[in-house]
Each structure stands twice: as C-alpha cells, then as structure tokens.
Amino acid sequence: MKSSLVFGFAASVLVSGISCNPTTSSGFECQKPLPEGIEPGKSVNLTLKSASGVSIRKYRLHLPKPYNGNNSVPLILSFHGRTQDAKFQEKLSKFSNATYGFEGIAVYPEGVPSEKGVQQWQGDPDSPESINDVTFTLELLDHLESTYCIDKSRIYAAGKSNGGGFTGILACDAEATKRIAAFAPVSGAFYLNEDQELPACNPSRKPIPIMELHGWKDTTIPYLGGLNKRENANITNIATYVDKWATRNGFDVAGNETTYLCRGNRKVTRYSWDDVVVHYNYTNLYHDWPSSYANGDTEDALTCVEAEATSIILAWFKKWTI
C-alpha cells in the first residue's frame, strides 16, 4: 500500500448501489410488538431453528433502551472469535454499550463447536464442512427482520479473528451482500485455500464498503501472513487482502490516502480509498480488538482513544446504506 501523508479524511462520495449520506437514528414507522421476555436495554440469549447443518443455533440479542417497536433502527451483527462465544463478543465489541451511542439492535451470533469442542465459524481450517454459517446468518436476518423494527438499508457486520474472517466471507457472498451494507473485520483470519489463494469472492454489488483493523504485532493471525498460531493453515498478508478489496472495488491500489493517529509507540496508520475501503495498522497491538482500556481481550497493549475500534466502526457504519 502506497503511503502518502494526507491531512484530514476523504470527502464523502456517492457510488452505485451504496449511499454514504449520514443516516438518522430512527427510520420509517414499523409497529411490531415486543416478543415476550424481550426488554429494551437488556441482553438475552436466544435460539433459532436452522438448516445450516445444526438444527438449533444460538445468538445473543440486545435492543437499545429507546427501542419501542414503532420506528425502524439499524442492526449490527458481531461475530466472536474462535474459542469465544456470543457473550464474550458483546463485552469485547461493546455495540450494546450505550456509552458509544449506537441506538440500533446489536446481535451476537454464536458459532458451532468443532470436533475439538471449540466454537468457530465457517472459514476456519477446523470448521466442519457440513456447517454453513452463511445460511445461518441469512436465516437469522430473516427472523430478526420479521420480528423487530429493523431498517433493512442499515444492516452491518463486524467480527473478531475467525469472526472477522467470516465477516470477510459474508462480504464476498452474493446473497449476504444484498442485505448487509458494510463490513468491518477486526484482526481478521483470512485463510488461503488448498491452492494457496483466497477463496472466490462474488459479491452481488459494487463497491462493497469494508474496513479492516489489525495489530502489526499479531502472532495469532500474523499481519504479514503465513502460518497461523496453530500451524495448521496459511493466512494471507493483511495488506494484500486490503489491496485486493481496493482493486475489486475499482480503485487504484497506489492511490490510497494515508493518515496517522496516536503518538509514539502507539502510532496507528490509516489507509483509505475514498472511505469505501479502509485499513488501520496498529503499531503496538497484537491479536486485539483495539481499545484504550482493558476490554477482556488485551490489558497490556492499548491504543489511544481516537483509534478505538468500536468508535471508529460505528462512525464509519453510519456512512453506508444499501
């Protein structure tokens, strides 16, 4: 990625099939009563019948306190990393935390345990071939849209590690990209196939807004690619992954705008292609969800407030509608 210092961020753009105009916190009138046992401001674990390879799937739901079932609101799907679960991902990504100002619905889907008993997502080398998590995601969207007042133009996906890699799989899926406006993998695990290539990517529209955030010192999913920490599969170089998205979205790879956040050993480099494709490289971070305070993911390596992943992702998601 070409680095040329530019002060400030890219100007707003309008591209085919995607709007980046600022959106309001509430949308059209909807009139859907709350299901029994669901209370705004509280999180609850739920299940869903599925044809994804496992008959019953799990997820965690959080409705914002202002939710009243009358006006449509945005939705974020946040996918946990391998070995973690929905509750941990809620605590980590903090999309349910009113402090960050998200007035939409946050949903934390849960992966399926492998033969090793570890919960994970499609795309991981140990993920059972019989499990189709894209199918589960689309089923979950169907259910959520029919049950709650969701603005279908403002549905987003984020995830950490294996969940970030799966977020990338959704960004390449023809059906998922008809329904999800923007994607934000964090410390994403983007595995290569047997031919040592990234899997086929066939989104149904162009461009696909995508933001990737990654620690330079990550040893679990190394920034420069190669074997993962388990040494059972190769992952792509993160810069290469981002460059491929820039090319796929019609940008000149060398034409990115580069800015810097934080100071000293916490320096963060931001690469942007008209804000459609964005990448943050955290100099001092490892396999982390970037935060300025201990968040259950990291305690020793912290970033500055302006580079916190949750705030950055939420502000960027607001730019996009489908």
C-alpha positions in Angstrom: 0.0 0.0 0.0 1.4 3.4 -1.0 1.9 5.7 1.9 1.5 9.5 1.2 0.7 11.7 4.1 -2.6 13.5 3.7 -4.1 15.6 6.5 -7.8 15.0 7.1 -10.1 12.3 5.8 -11.5 11.5 2.4 -14.5 13.5 1.2 -18.0 12.0 1.0 -18.7 10.1 -2.2 -21.8 8.6 -3.8 -21.3 5.3 -5.6 -23.6 3.0 -7.4 -25.9 0.9 -5.1 -24.5 2.5 -2.0 -25.2 5.8 -0.3 -22.8 7.3 2.2 -25.1 10.2 3.2 -25.4 10.5 7.0 -28.3 8.5 8.4 -30.6 9.3 11.3 -31.0 7.2 14.4 -34.6 6.2 13.6 -36.2 5.2 10.3 -39.7 4.5 9.0 -42.7 3.5 11.1 -42.9 -0.2 11.7 -45.4 -1.2 14.5 -44.1 -4.5 15.8 -44.9 -5.6 19.3 -42.0 -6.8 21.5 -41.8 -10.6 21.9 -42.4 -12.0 25.3 -39.4 -11.9 27.5 -37.6 -9.2 25.4 -36.8 -5.9 27.2 -35.1 -2.9 25.7 -31.8 -2.1 27.4 -31.1 -5.7 28.3 -29.3 -8.6 26.6 -30.8 -12.1 26.2 -29.6 -15.4 24.9 -31.9 -16.9 22.2 -32.1 -19.8 19.8 -33.2 -20.3 16.2 -34.2 -23.3 14.1 -31.8 -23.6 11.3 -31.0 -25.5 8.1 -27.3 -24.6 8.4 -26.2 -28.1 9.4 -27.2 -27.8 13.0 -30.9 -27.8 13.8 -30.7 -25.2 16.6 -28.4 -22.2 16.5 -27.7 -19.7 19.3 -27.4 -15.9 19.4 -27.5 -13.1 21.8 -29.7 -10.1 21.3 -29.6 -6.5 22.7 -32.3 -3.9 22.0 -31.4 -0.3 22.8 -33.3 1.4 25.6 -35.1 3.8 23.3 -36.4 0.9 21.1 -40.3 0.9 21.1 -41.2 -1.3 18.2 -42.6 1.7 16.3 -39.6 3.1 14.3 -37.0 1.1 12.4 -33.4 1.1 13.7 -30.1 -0.2 12.3 -28.7 -3.7 13.1 -25.2 -4.8 13.7 -24.2 -8.5 13.6 -21.0 -9.0 15.7 -19.2 -12.4 15.3 -17.0 -13.8 18.0 -13.5 -15.2 17.5 -12.6 -18.9 17.7 -12.8 -20.4 21.2 -15.1 -17.5 22.3 -18.9 -17.1 22.5 -21.6 -14.5 21.9 -21.5 -13.1 25.5 -17.7 -12.5 25.2 -18.1 -10.8 21.9 -20.8 -8.5 23.3 -18.4 -7.4 26.1 -15.5 -7.1 23.6 -17.1 -5.2 20.8 -19.3 -3.1 23.1 -22.0 -2.4 20.5 -24.6 -2.9 23.3 -22.9 -0.2 25.4 -25.0 3.0 25.3 -21.8 5.0 26.0 -20.8 4.5 22.4 -24.1 6.0 21.2 -25.4 3.2 19.0 -29.2 3.3 19.0 -29.7 0.2 17.0 -30.1 -3.5 17.6 -26.9 -5.5 18.3 -26.9 -9.2 17.7 -24.1 -11.6 18.6 -24.4 -14.9 16.7 -22.7 -18.0 18.1 -20.6 -20.4 16.2 -20.7 -24.2 16.2 -18.2 -26.4 18.2 -15.8 -28.4 16.1 -14.8 -32.0 16.8 -12.3 -30.4 19.2 -15.1 -28.8 21.1 -14.1 -25.3 20.1 -16.7 -22.8 18.8 -15.8 -21.3 15.5 -17.1 -20.0 12.2 -17.0 -21.2 8.6 -13.7 -20.4 7.0 -11.6 -21.8 9.9 -9.5 -24.8 8.9 -11.1 -26.9 11.6 -14.7 -25.8 10.7 -16.9 -28.8 9.8 -17.7 -28.8 6.1 -21.3 -29.8 7.0 -21.8 -26.4 8.6 -22.9 -23.4 6.5 -22.7 -20.3 8.6 -23.7 -18.1 5.7 -27.0 -19.9 5.6 -27.4 -19.4 9.4 -26.7 -15.7 9.0 -29.3 -15.3 6.3 -31.8 -17.2 8.4 -31.1 -15.0 11.4 -31.6 -11.9 9.3 -35.0 -13.3 8.1 -36.0 -13.9 11.6 -34.8 -10.6 13.0 -36.4 -8.6 10.2 -39.8 -10.3 10.7 -39.7 -9.8 14.5 -38.2 -6.4 15.1 -38.3 -3.0 13.5 -35.1 -3.1 11.5 -34.1 -0.6 8.8 -33.1 -3.1 6.1 -30.9 -0.5 4.4 -28.7 -0.2 7.5 -27.6 -3.7 8.4 -23.9 -4.2 9.2 -21.5 -7.0 10.1 -18.3 -6.9 12.2 -16.2 -9.6 13.8 -13.0 -10.5 15.6 -10.4 -13.0 14.4 -12.2 -16.1 13.0 -15.4 -14.0 13.3 -13.6 -11.3 11.3 -12.6 -13.8 8.7 -16.2 -14.9 8.5 -17.3 -11.3 8.1 -15.0 -11.3 5.1 -16.8 -14.4 3.8 -20.1 -12.6 4.1 -18.6 -9.6 2.2 -17.9 -12.0 -0.7 -21.3 -13.7 -0.7 -23.8 -12.8 -3.4 -26.8 -13.1 -1.1 -25.3 -11.6 2.0 -24.2 -8.5 0.1 -27.8 -7.9 -1.0 -28.6 -7.4 2.6 -25.6 -6.1 4.5 -24.4 -2.6 3.8 -20.9 -2.6 5.2 -18.4 -5.0 6.8 -15.7 -4.5 9.5 -13.4 -7.4 10.3 -11.0 -6.8 13.3 -7.8 -8.9 13.5 -9.4 -10.9 10.7 -8.3 -14.5 10.0 -8.4 -14.7 6.2 -7.4 -18.2 5.3 -6.0 -19.4 2.0 -7.4 -22.4 0.2 -5.5 -25.6 -0.9 -4.2 -23.7 -3.9 -2.8 -21.0 -1.5 -5.3 -18.5 -2.9 -8.1 -16.6 -1.2 -11.5 -18.2 -1.8 -13.6 -16.9 -4.6 -15.2 -13.6 -4.0 -18.5 -12.9 -5.7 -20.5 -10.0 -4.1 -23.7 -9.1 -5.8 -22.9 -5.4 -6.0 -20.0 -3.0 -6.3 -18.5 -1.4 -4.4 -18.5 -3.3 -1.1 -17.6 -1.0 1.9 -15.1 -2.8 4.0 -12.8 -1.8 6.9 -10.1 -4.0 8.4 -8.3 -3.2 11.6 -5.2 -5.2 12.6 -2.3 -5.2 15.1 1.2 -5.2 13.5 2.5 -7.5 16.3 -0.3 -10.1 15.9 1.2 -13.5 16.3 -2.1 -15.5 16.2 -3.1 -14.2 12.7 0.2 -12.6 11.6 0.0 -9.3 9.7 2.5 -10.5 7.1 0.6 -13.8 6.6 2.0 -17.3 6.6 1.1 -20.0 9.2 -1.4 -19.2 11.9 -0.5 -19.8 15.5 -1.9 -23.3 15.4 0.3 -24.0 12.4 -2.5 -25.8 10.5 -3.2 -23.4 7.7 -1.8 -20.3 5.9 -3.4 -16.9 6.0 -3.0 -14.1 3.6 -0.8 -11.0 4.1 -3.2 -8.4 5.5 -2.0 -5.6 3.2 -2.5 -7.9 0.3 -6.1 -8.7 1.5 -6.9 -5.0 1.7 -5.3 -4.2 -1.6 -7.5 -6.9 -3.3 -10.6 -5.2 -1.9 -9.4 -1.9 -3.3 -8.9 -3.4 -6.7 -12.2 -5.3 -6.5 -14.0 -2.1 -5.8 -12.4 -0.3 -8.7 -9.7 1.7 -7.0 -6.0 2.2 -7.9 -4.1 0.4 -5.1 -1.4 3.1 -5.1 -4.0 5.8 -4.8 -4.9 5.5 -1.2 -4.8 8.4 1.3 -2.7 7.7 4.3 -3.1 9.5 7.7 -1.8 8.8 11.2 -3.4 8.6 14.6 -2.0 8.5 18.2 1.7 9.2 19.0 4.9 7.5 19.8 4.9 3.7 20.0 1.1 3.7 19.8 1.1 5.1 16.2 -1.7 3.9 14.0 -1.6 4.2 10.2 -4.9 4.6 8.4 -5.2 3.8 4.7 -8.3 4.8 2.8 -9.7 4.5 -0.7 -12.5 7.2 -0.7 -13.5 5.7 2.7 -15.0 2.7 0.9 -12.0 0.5 1.7 -10.3 1.4 4.9 -7.5 -0.2 6.9 -5.9 0.6 10.3 -2.5 -0.8 11.1 -1.8 -0.6 14.9 2.0 -0.4 15.5 1.9 -1.7 19.1 -1.1 -4.1 19.1 -1.2 -7.9 18.9 -4.3 -10.1 18.3 -6.6 -7.5 19.8 -9.9 -5.6 19.5 -8.2 -2.1 19.7 -9.2 -0.3 22.9 -7.9 2.5 25.1 -8.7 0.4 28.2 -8.6 -3.2 29.2 -11.5 -5.0 27.5 -11.1 -8.7 28.2 -9.1 -9.1 25.0 -6.0 -7.1 26.0 -4.7 -5.5 29.1 -1.1 -4.6 28.3 -1.2 -3.2 24.7 -3.7 -0.4 24.5 -4.3 2.3 21.8 -5.3 5.9 22.1 -9.0 7.0 22.4 -9.2 8.3 18.8 -8.2 4.8 17.5 -10.6 2.7 19.5 -12.2 0.1 17.2 -15.7 0.4 18.4 -16.0 4.1 17.9 -14.3 4.0 14.6 -16.5 1.2 13.3 -19.7 2.8 14.5 -18.9 6.2 12.9 -17.9 4.5 9.6 -21.0 2.3 9.5 -23.2 5.5 9.7 -21.9 6.5 6.3 -23.4 3.5 4.5 -26.9 2.4 3.5 -27.7 -0.3 0.9 
